[in-house]
Amino acid sequence: MRIAELADRRVAVWGCGREGRAALAALYARLPSSRPTLFCSEAEARALAAERAEAAQAIGSVDIVTTPPDAAALSAFDVVIKSPGISAYKPEILEARRNGTRFTSGTALWFAEHPQARVIAVTGTKGKSTVTATIAHLLRASGRRVALAGNIGLPLLELLDPPQAPDWWVVELSSFQTREATRVDVAVINNLYEEHLDWHGTRERYAEDKLALAAVARIVVANATQTSLLAPLAAHPQVLGFGGADGWHVAGGAIRHGDRVAFDLARSPLPGPHNALNLCAALAALEAAGLVEESGQEGPLLDRDRQAAQAFASAAAASIATFRPLPHRLQTLGEHDGLVWVDDSIATTPQATLEALLSLAGRAVTVLVGGYERGLDWRGFAEQVRAQPPQAIVAMGANRARIAAQLRDVGGAYRLEEAASVEDAVRAARALTPPGGVVLLSPGAPSFDQFKDYAERGRRFAELAGFDPLAIGAIEGLGIA
């Protein structure tokens, strides 16, 4: 569905975060006389009213409703543009669909408006932002004009009409958005673990929604270390695996392709073995991009083109050394009060927290875990920290009691405390961590119990640790360059 098709229809926008605002702006840009209805919270309505009052020109007409819509309210519209955080499986949405309401999103509208764009779309349970940003960095270093956008922090609709089209769009898609892409040249599926069960309902549906991206991709780049991920992709005609010995993989302290050394990991700005695998994913995506460029937009993917594509990726690998790590992703804030503080607020699964601990192996680490309750199983985490115990664990937030109960049930040679808030957790960590030790914020859970997002949580952690939260910095390279 294109934006022009929304003319003279009853349209609602559901959600007024950055995605919702981008959808409103796109409607006003393409359909100036449109008057959509906006379903949002009272806080979002107040923020929008303040923004409209300060604007030098009218933002556009909108009818604001701050009551959460039920099926009847949604059924009153021909089309609802839904923000990604709202589950597509909510009962009121399913009933409204049966009543004839069509649901779309900013992501779906962008894809409809750009059917010929060259797109590399990245998804995965963890590491997808780092992989997405690294791909964009390497392509730019190779002389390509690149757009970096999507779930990484810049809604695609904010780049609806760029003055100069990029050579490549590098787009991060969450599991909430993967079914909204209609055609991509390269789909990168970085890994697949259990997450977002509150949105998807079941782990099976979560996996299906993630893997749906492969169905619209010309080439799929997939993690070969996860056989459960590769099996559902067996029928796809073009899959490039990474992590295995025959592709981009890690061995002997380097990233290699086959027997060739492409990059010495001692020069990497990204710590930990999980980030080394993320770099393999990025280089595999660059190989796939080179394959698309060699074969043309619609041409066959030939073996002779693959050799040139591998050479293209290998030449780009040296630029990994100049990549600037993303904030809140194993970001070392520095030393304060005799302790080293590390912000990994982006970690929203127990598996991601385990990867963060692995990157700090051999150091005295107190890790802060917990947050919004999504019902994920922490027993695997508990068993791993029993085998490789940190200095201490502070369970915090809404799911702290359940996490702590599983940790106590499994046991381990580390100190364990509970804290209601991040403030209390940081106080506890100061007392539990010896001089020279590390305080690691790697929650393994979303932030919604106390913060609007992981970035706000990370900034608060930095402030409590004694650092300037504004100095943490934004994601470098968003937009087109």
Number of C-alpha atoms within 10 A of each C-alpha: 15 13 17 11 9 16 15 12 13 16 24 24 27 25 22 22 16 14 28 24 20 20 29 26 18 21 23 17 16 13 16 14 13 20 19 22 19 23 25 20 18 13 11 15 17 11 13 17 12 11 12 14 12 10 10 8 8 9 16 16 14 14 10 17 15 13 11 12 15 14 18 13 13 26 21 16 20 19 21 25 24 23 24 22 13 13 16 17 13 14 12 17 23 14 17 22 17 12 16 14 21 18 22 18 22 29 26 21 22 25 22 17 16 15 12 12 17 21 24 27 29 31 27 23 23 21 22 26 25 22 27 28 27 25 28 28 25 24 23 19 18 15 9 15 17 25 24 29 26 28 23 18 16 19 24 25 26 20 19 18 13 11 8 9 14 17 17 21 24 28 28 30 27 22 25 20 23 24 20 20 21 18 23 24 22 28 30 31 24 25 22 19 17 16 24 22 15 15 19 20 13 14 15 11 13 23 20 16 17 22 22 17 27 26 18 18 23 20 25 28 27 26 26 23 15 16 9 12 19 18 10 13 16 10 10 13 9 17 22 18 25 27 25 16 15 13 20 30 28 23 15 9 13 18 24 22 25 14 13 11 17 20 23 17 21 11 12 20 14 24 17 18 16 17 20 20 22 26 29 27 33 31 31 30 29 28 26 30 25 22 25 23 16 18 17 11 13 9 10 12 18 11 10 11 17 18 13 16 23 22 14 20 24 21 15 22 22 16 17 23 15 13 16 16 18 19 22 27 21 28 20 16 20 15 17 12 11 13 18 19 26 26 26 26 30 28 28 24 26 25 20 23 26 19 18 25 23 16 17 16 14 10 13 19 27 29 26 29 30 32 25 20 18 16 13 17 15 18 16 15 21 24 17 14 20 16 12 17 19 22 21 21 26 26 28 26 25 21 20 21 16 16 24 22 15 17 22 12 12 16 15 18 13 14 14 19 16 20 21 16 18 24 14 14 23 23 14 20 22 18 9 21 21 16 12 15 19 25 27 28 32 29 29 25 29 23 25 15 16 16 15 11 14 21 20 16 24 27 22 18 23 23 13 15 24 15 18 13 18 10 10 19 11 13 16 14 16 17 19 20 14
